[in-house]
Amino acid sequence: MESDEAEPLAAGGKRGPNLTRRIVDDLGRAIVTEQFTAQTGFPFEAQLCEQYGASRPVVREAVKMLTAKGLLRPRQRAGTVVQPEDSWNLLDPDVLKWLLDRAFSIDLLIEFTEMRMAIEPRAAGLAANSATGPQRAAIINAINRMFAAERGDDDPLETDIAFHRAVIEASNNRFMRQFTDLSEATLRFSIRRTNAYAGVSRASAIDHRRVANAIVEGNPLEASTLMRELIAGALRLLLEAGQHRPRSEF
């Protein structure tokens, strides 16, 4: 739980933005973008209290949240130390968002897209088996929005994300559904890249509709195969742009 203690009051006596959340965002981004490292060290609690005008409990709560994300580790008589990247929770949407704030890395996008290859085709197959009426309606609505975006009547990025979120949600697998926020965080960054590499300004609504139709018609094999082809196409573009050898497991 984030603490509201010691938050500044805005004009009229209303509370301002959540101070704990702001400290977490500032410090998390600073760690991931290597402004703070194990070598350079991490600010002492008193320094952070002064910098943010926050009480010690608020700063401690922020540090605790960053520790839970694997970015920091308290050490006796050594203060708080920055953890190496191997210790970070890369599945945490905040950590991923901060990673994308670093200098652009196509390898990061390739690795994430490979993870999508392992999850989303299976999610599409499960959705074909188990999607409820409202979940199917959400997928169809996302497709309709994608076609509207092609006419200039909706946002291409938001509609593409809405489709992939709707499919993962419709898998009704509680573990896969944990990836929806993670997927959205990266798709906001990667979709523009892959579309640029493909020489288009938006994803193909027709290709996405094929996946949606297979899900709505209850055909898990076709839904899984078509989703795999959809993501494999994006992965090939990234591999070519990064001058990597093609993967043989498509």
C-alpha positions, 0 to 999 in steps of 0.5 A: 500500500502506498502511503499518503503521509506527508504529501504536499497540499495544493491550493485550497487544501487539496492533496497533490499527486501521490508523493510516494508514487512520484518518489518511486517513479523518479528513483526507479527510473534513475536506477534503471537508466544507470544514474544510480549504480552499485558503484556510484551508490544510492542516496541516504534516507536523509538526503531523499527526505530533504530532496522531496520534502518528505517524511522518513516513513514516506521515503522508506515506503518508496524504498520498500517498493523499489526493493520489492521490484528487485532494484534495491537491497538494504544492507546492514551498516552499508545503507541501501545498495543498487542491485544488478540488472539480473536481480530486477523484476523485468516482468514488473510494468514499472521496471519495463517502462523505465527500461524503455526510457534507456537508450533504445535497445532493439535487443530488448524489443526482440526479447520481449517479442519472443516472450509474446510468441510464447504467450499470446498464441496460447492465449488466443487458443484458450480464448477460442475455447473459453471466452465469454460473450462479453469477452468476445464482444470486447475482441470484436469491438477492438477489431471494429476500432482498428478498421475505424483507425484505418479510416482515421476515426480512431487511434491506431496504437490504442486500438491495436493494444486494445485487441491484444489486451482483450485476447489475453483477458479472454484466455481466462488463465489467471497467470496469462492475464497478469501479462496484460499491463506488461504487454501494454507497456511494451506495445506502446513502444514496440508497435511504432517501431515494427510498423516503421520497419514494415513501412506502414503507419498502423497494424493490419486490421484484416490480419487481426480480424482473422485471429478474432474470427477464429476465436469467436468461431471457437477454433483454437488451433486456427486462432493460435496459428494465426496469432503466432504468424501475426507476432512472428511477422513483427519479430522478423522485422525486429531481427532484420532491423537488428541484423540478427540471424532469423530464428528457426523455431517459427 
